[in-house]
């Protein structure tokens, strides 16, 4: 039996790969997972009662593009957060942003660009769905280094014009995963300028936008509107997983121009998995409430301070601007993760598992990613243990 070759170059996914690295070794202490970005703060108290009140909706097929109530709540949040009037016909409810980041490429990536196979650009390291989306539509992934030297975002001025001419989609994550870097308004404007000049779409992954340290990160929607960019050139993705501590709700959205949204909705009519109506009711309430988001952000603010106290003296330590990951420099990420597990029981993710080799270089090789999602006391213990094992 034949199998497709288009995914043959995909490495093992990060977490099975981590299990293969660590699980044959006994932990050197009480295990503490600091690997996956799964929020551990309490979700709002009204989640379960809201589901119960709307439970009759489990007996109905959900509205595929999102209920009127949910799209209205998302539109209201975008207006309050970014000052942009995003009408419901420009919105699509998602079953988590990963689904949307994948299916938007399926719906919007052309078969050719400039007479050749299209290119899909993405930062390196990156969220792995970007690459598999590119391969699924027959495009060629292009991995742009996002290193300390480039401010942990791709250097837009270093991309050759001939590459941009063949580009169909540019994935950008801001705040970035794994480094916690924030794209400035100037950076986003430069990217949208390039998109206009070279005729490509920007897919802005903003799922960490509400976890920030000193100032709310700029939003691509606001920047695009202020400069009068074609709204069809931009698709913005966000979700409640990080903002509201609801990763299991699988509630997100995409926002774009009306024609791009129509095409994404049309594909979703055939191949989507809509959010059950009671969960849409919870999502609508979550997008309408900021009190729990403020409380959540305060908890992360305390964790940023812990990280600075424990790791501030480590050479090369860079405090994240936003998000809940630490991107810590080491000689070799795999060796460091294995040493830390075998000697202490603390579990972290080698940075190379989030990147790709380009020209023999993987920009994640010299890092480990540490998730600041555990309770503050556990996180402090884990970071102190990590520092003693890897740096002292």
CORVENMO-V145843 format. One record per backbone hydrogen bond with DSSP energy under -0.5 kcal/mol. NH is the residue of the N-H (numbers start at 1). CO is the residue of the C=O. Records with the same first field share a line. If there is no record, write none. Layout:
NH = CO ; CO
//
This chain:
8 = 5
10 = 7
17 = 13
18 = 14
19 = 15
20 = 16
21 = 17
22 = 18
23 = 19
25 = 22
28 = 341
32 = 345
34 = 32 ; 347
38 = 36
39 = 37
47 = 44
49 = 45
50 = 46
51 = 47
52 = 48
53 = 49
54 = 50
55 = 52
57 = 54
58 = 55
59 = 56
60 = 57
66 = 63
71 = 67
72 = 68
73 = 69
74 = 70
75 = 71
76 = 72
77 = 73
78 = 74
79 = 75
80 = 76
81 = 77
82 = 78
83 = 78 ; 79
84 = 78
86 = 84
87 = 85
90 = 87
91 = 88
92 = 254
93 = 65
94 = 252
96 = 94
100 = 96
101 = 97
102 = 98
103 = 99
104 = 100
105 = 101 ; 102
106 = 102
107 = 103
108 = 104
109 = 105
110 = 108
113 = 116
116 = 113
119 = 166
120 = 140
121 = 169
122 = 142
124 = 144
125 = 354
126 = 354
130 = 127
131 = 128
132 = 128
133 = 129
134 = 130
135 = 131
136 = 132
137 = 133 ; 134
138 = 135
139 = 134
140 = 118
141 = 139
142 = 120
144 = 122 ; 142
145 = 143
146 = 124
147 = 145
150 = 147
151 = 148
152 = 147
153 = 150
155 = 145
156 = 154
158 = 155
159 = 156
160 = 158
163 = 160
164 = 160
165 = 161
166 = 162 ; 163
167 = 163 ; 164
168 = 119
169 = 119
170 = 201
171 = 121
172 = 203
174 = 172 ; 205
175 = 181
176 = 181
178 = 176
180 = 176
188 = 184
189 = 185
190 = 186
191 = 187
192 = 188
193 = 189
194 = 190
195 = 191
196 = 192
197 = 193
198 = 194
199 = 195
200 = 195
201 = 168
202 = 233
203 = 170 ; 201
204 = 202 ; 235
205 = 172 ; 203
206 = 204 ; 237
209 = 206
211 = 208
212 = 210
213 = 321
217 = 209
223 = 219
224 = 220
225 = 221
226 = 222
227 = 223
228 = 225
229 = 224
233 = 230
234 = 231
235 = 202
236 = 255
237 = 204
238 = 253
240 = 251
243 = 239
244 = 240
246 = 240 ; 241
249 = 246
250 = 246 ; 247
252 = 94 ; 250
253 = 238
254 = 92
255 = 236
256 = 90
257 = 231
261 = 257
262 = 258
263 = 259
264 = 260
265 = 261
266 = 262
267 = 263
268 = 264
269 = 265
270 = 266 ; 267
271 = 267
272 = 268
279 = 276
280 = 276
281 = 277
282 = 278
283 = 279
284 = 280
285 = 281
286 = 282
287 = 283
288 = 284
289 = 286
294 = 290
295 = 291
296 = 292
297 = 293
298 = 294
299 = 295
300 = 296
301 = 297
302 = 298
303 = 299
304 = 300
305 = 301
306 = 302
307 = 303
308 = 304
309 = 305
310 = 306
311 = 307
312 = 308
314 = 311
317 = 314
321 = 180
322 = 180
323 = 208 ; 211
326 = 370
328 = 326 ; 368
330 = 366
333 = 365
336 = 332
337 = 333
338 = 334
339 = 335
340 = 336
341 = 337
342 = 338
343 = 339
344 = 340
345 = 340 ; 341
346 = 340
347 = 32
348 = 346
349 = 369
350 = 348
351 = 367
352 = 364
353 = 350
354 = 351
355 = 352
358 = 361
361 = 358
363 = 361
365 = 362
367 = 364
368 = 328
369 = 349
370 = 326
371 = 34
372 = 324
373 = 371
379 = 375
380 = 376
381 = 377
382 = 378
383 = 379
384 = 380
385 = 381
386 = 382
387 = 383
388 = 384
389 = 385
390 = 386
391 = 387
392 = 387
//
